[in-house]
Amino acid sequence: MINEALEPNEFDRKKFDLDLSYGKVREQQVADMLQDKKIEVKSERDMWMRTGNIAIEYECNGKASGIQTTESDYWFHNLCIGDDTYATLVFKTDNLRDILNTTKGKKQVYGGDNNASKMFLVSLQSLFSRGNIQAYTERNKK
């Protein structure tokens, strides 16, 4: 539950009444991610800045791993610069699996200790491409 003492009120926020209920629902969703769900946290250091890509493991030593086997509800992917976290991407794990299954242009690479891991190399730009967003929207129509 969100700490009510920390919630903004009409005196300390402009246009308080606009989008308040929408914002409260999203705040609760973030709180729920951290309290009531399983999360997987991966950190990508430095390379993402040079290449514009992130790597998501799916196999290690010939066995399914990473995104294929996680039981997490959410996948947190830290983009680090040295020891500092610049940003964190958060995906519902099933959504990220769907994105990886449908994204064109992703590469399969080896990495990790002794290059024992197979990973999808995905450009940050393609994660948020119009095509991926449209595919997500179509999959989630109700």
C-alpha positions in Angstrom: 0.0 0.0 0.0 1.2 3.5 -0.8 2.1 5.7 2.2 -0.7 8.3 2.3 1.5 10.8 4.1 3.8 10.9 1.0 0.9 11.3 -1.5 0.7 14.8 -3.2 -2.3 17.0 -2.3 -4.0 19.8 -4.1 -1.7 22.4 -2.3 1.6 21.0 -3.5 0.8 19.9 -7.1 -0.5 21.9 -10.1 -3.5 20.6 -11.9 -4.1 18.1 -9.0 -7.4 16.9 -10.2 -6.2 16.0 -13.7 -5.3 12.4 -14.1 -5.3 11.8 -10.3 -7.2 8.5 -10.4 -5.1 7.3 -13.4 -1.9 8.2 -11.5 -3.0 6.5 -8.3 -3.7 3.2 -10.2 -0.2 3.3 -11.7 1.4 4.1 -8.4 -0.3 1.1 -6.8 0.8 -1.1 -9.7 4.4 -0.1 -9.1 4.0 -0.8 -5.3 2.4 -4.2 -6.2 5.4 -5.1 -8.4 7.7 -4.7 -5.5 5.6 -6.2 -2.8 3.3 -8.9 -4.2 5.1 -10.2 -7.3 8.2 -12.2 -8.3 10.8 -10.1 -10.1 13.9 -10.8 -12.1 16.6 -8.2 -12.0 19.3 -8.0 -14.7 22.0 -5.3 -15.0 23.7 -4.3 -18.2 26.9 -2.4 -17.6 28.4 0.1 -20.1 28.1 -1.9 -23.4 24.5 -0.7 -24.0 25.7 2.9 -24.2 28.1 2.0 -27.1 25.9 -0.4 -29.0 22.4 0.8 -28.2 21.6 -2.9 -27.5 20.7 -5.0 -24.5 21.4 -8.7 -24.1 18.7 -11.1 -22.7 19.9 -14.6 -21.9 17.8 -17.5 -23.0 20.1 -20.5 -22.8 23.2 -21.5 -20.8 25.4 -24.6 -21.2 22.9 -26.0 -23.6 19.9 -25.6 -21.3 17.0 -23.2 -21.3 17.7 -20.3 -18.9 17.0 -16.6 -18.4 13.9 -15.3 -20.1 12.9 -18.8 -21.1 12.8 -20.2 -17.6 12.2 -17.4 -15.2 9.1 -17.6 -13.1 9.1 -13.9 -12.5 6.1 -11.7 -13.1 8.3 -8.7 -14.0 11.7 -8.4 -15.6 13.7 -5.4 -14.4 16.6 -4.5 -16.7 19.1 -2.0 -15.2 21.1 0.1 -17.6 24.3 0.9 -15.7 27.1 3.3 -16.3 29.9 1.8 -14.2 28.5 1.2 -10.8 25.6 3.7 -11.2 22.2 2.8 -12.5 21.2 5.2 -15.2 17.7 3.8 -15.8 15.7 0.7 -15.3 13.4 -0.9 -17.9 10.5 -2.8 -16.5 8.5 -5.3 -18.5 5.8 -7.8 -17.6 7.8 -11.0 -18.2 5.3 -12.4 -20.6 5.2 -9.2 -22.6 9.0 -9.3 -22.9 8.9 -12.9 -24.1 6.3 -11.9 -26.7 8.4 -8.9 -27.8 11.5 -11.2 -28.2 9.4 -13.7 -30.2 8.2 -11.1 -32.6 11.0 -8.6 -32.9 12.7 -8.5 -36.2 16.4 -7.8 -36.4 17.3 -9.2 -33.0 20.6 -11.1 -33.1 21.6 -14.3 -31.2 25.0 -14.0 -29.6 27.2 -15.8 -27.1 28.4 -14.3 -23.9 28.9 -14.6 -20.2 31.5 -16.9 -18.6 33.3 -18.9 -21.3 30.7 -17.7 -23.8 28.4 -20.4 -22.3 25.3 -18.3 -22.6 23.2 -17.6 -25.6 21.5 -14.3 -25.6 19.2 -12.2 -27.7 20.8 -8.9 -28.6 18.0 -6.4 -29.0 18.3 -2.7 -29.9 16.7 -0.4 -27.3 15.1 1.4 -30.2 13.4 -1.7 -31.5 12.0 -2.5 -28.0 9.9 0.7 -28.4 9.3 0.6 -32.1 5.9 1.3 -33.5 5.7 -2.3 -34.8 6.3 -3.8 -31.3 3.9 -1.4 -29.7 1.3 -2.2 -32.3 1.8 -5.9 -31.9 1.5 -5.5 -28.1 -1.8 -3.6 -28.6 -3.2 -6.2 -30.9 -2.3 -9.0 -28.6 -3.9 -7.3 -25.6 -7.2 -6.1 -27.2 -10.1 -7.0 -25.0 
